[in-house]
Amino acid sequence: MFTATALSGSKPEQYAELAAQARALLAGESDRIANAANLSALVYHALPELNWVGFYFFDGRELVVGPFQGQPACVRIPLDKGVCGAAASTRQSQRVADVDAFPGHIACDSASRSEVVVPLVLDDALVGVFDIDSPRRERFDADDQRGFEALAQVYLESLR
């Protein structure tokens, strides 16, 4: 059985440890739902000040909620709405210090104050997004964004 270990060191070192744990957790499994569920739980429990961690999958028209940890979520998100839609449509990570200042923000959890969303692209096809929210404004910095992008890559590699 998998056991997560406590993170230590600098923030980049912590994300490197978390990525190693994610690789071990997802090793040998290629099911996107199972891996999204386990990665969501791993990140949610490993990092402080998070209130939602999860996935939205692209169904060809919009984003549909997938496995997550946190309060119940919006089920469908159009590609032209919110932080998740912006990440999916631009295929660029979105790091938002204050979600209330983001035009068109969708408040699925009213406690969320900052957010990072990483697009999931495999072989030039949009798979979905990896979404991380915090109840604290300005919770995420460039190190967090790079860490979440690395974790998203681990997820995508597991699907091959």
N, C-alpha and C positions, 0 to 999 in steps of 0.2 A: 504494500500500500504506500502511497505517496505521502510524505510528510514535509511541509514547508518549514524552512528554517528562518529564524529572525534575520533581518537585514542589518548590515553594519557598514561603516565607512562613509565616504562622501556620497552625495546623491548619485553621481554617475556610477560609483561602485555598487550602490544599492540596486540601481536599475540593472547593472550587469548581473548581479546575483539573482535578481528576480527573473531576468531573461533565461538564465541557466535553469532555474527552477521550472519555468514555463516549458522549456525544451524537454526536461525530464518528465514533466507531467503529461505532455502531449505526445511523447515518443511512441511510435508504433500505432497511433490512432489517426485516421484521416477523416473521420466524420465531423463535418463542420459544426453541427449542433453540440455534440459532446465536447468538442474542443473549445467552443465558445463558452459553454457553461462552466467548464473547469477553469479557463483563463479568467473569466469574470470573477469567479469566487476567489481565485488566487490573488488577484490584484486588489479586490475589495477588502480582503482581510490583511493584506501585507502592508498597505500604505495608509497613513493617517489622513484624517479630514476629507474623506470621500463619502458621498451619500448615494452615488449611483455609478455603476460600472457595467457596461454591457455592449451588446451588438444590435445593429439594425442591418438587415439584409435587403439587398436590392432585388425586387421581383420583376424588373423589366420596365416598371413605371414609377414606383415609389419605394421608399424604405419601409420595411416591416419589422417590428420589434422581434428580436431574437432573445437568446438567453441573457439574463442580467442578474445583478444583485442590487437591491434597493427597493424603493417604493414602486407601486405599479406605474407603468409608463404609457406614453402615447403609443398607440398601436401602429399608426401609419403616418409617415412624414413625406410630404411632397419634396422633390428635389429643389424647389425654389423657396423653401421655407426653413427658417431656423439655422442653427449652427450645423446640425447634422446634414441638412440639405445643402448648405454651402460647401461643406467638406466633400460631399458626394459629387456635386455638380462641377466643382473646380478641380477635384482630385488633389487637393492640397489640404494639409492639416490646418485646423482652425484652433487657435488658442485665444480664449476670450477671458479677460481679467474680470469683467463685470457684464454678466449676461443681460442685465437690465438695459445696458447701453448698446446691445447688439440689435440692429434693425431686423425686425421679424422674428426675434427669439420666441421659441415655443416653450412655455413654462409647464413642462410635464410634471416636475416636482417643484413646487413653489419654494422649497428650501434651497434650491441650487442658486449659487451666486457666481461661480466661475466654471469654465468647461474647457476640455480639450477633446477634439474629435479628429480621428485619423481615418482617412479613406482606406479602404481595403481593395486593392486592385491586383488581379492575378491574370497574367498574360493579356494585358491591356483591357481586361473586362472588369467592370465594377462589381465587386462581390457585396459590398456594403460599407459600414463604418464601425469603428471601435470608439465608443463614447464614454468619457469619464467626467463626472460632475463633482463639485465640492460645495459645501454650504458656506465656504469662506471666499470672499472676493480676493482676487489676486493670489489664489492658492498655487497656481501653476506657473513655472518659469520655463526657460528654454531647455534646461536639463530634464524637466518632466516631459516636455514635448518629445525630445529625442528618445527618452526612455519608453514612452508609450508607442512611438513609431517603431522602435526595436521590438517591442512586444507584439505589435501588429504583424511585423515581419515573421516572427516566430510562428504566429498563428497561420499566416498564409503559407509558410513552408510546410506546415503540418498537413495541409490540404493536398499536397502533391502525391 
